[in-house]
């Protein structure tokens, strides 16, 4: 599912991932990267705070703010990246930077049903309808 979504990304999108620990956020980003055509190894940026994955056309910026109590300079970096039309920005644990995240974003809630099952809920504004063509 995430790979199919990744194929539709154009650049400039901001995606907020909402889930408990172990919910599958990094696995979702792995699918996005694959759909974008990246061959980079995707890993959780829990300790590095951010990772960048390259594709032929775009860059996928993956932020994880779980371990931060004060975002400091990361707020500035995120604010710059979300303005880049050649970047797709994915944010985990975005509550701490909610003031930087644009209202026009895709929010993906991942609920763990059991070890192998997840429920996904997508919320997005009309200008991102192209990401879900079957729902328009």
Buried (B, 14 or more C-beta within 10 A) or exposed (E): EBBEBBEBBEBBBBBBBBBEEEBBBBEBBBBBBBBBEBEBEBBBBBEEBBBEBBBEEBBBBBBBBBEBEEBEEBBEBBBEBBEBEEBBBBBBBBEBBEEBBBEBBBBBBBBBEEEEEBEEEBEBEEEBEEBBEEEE
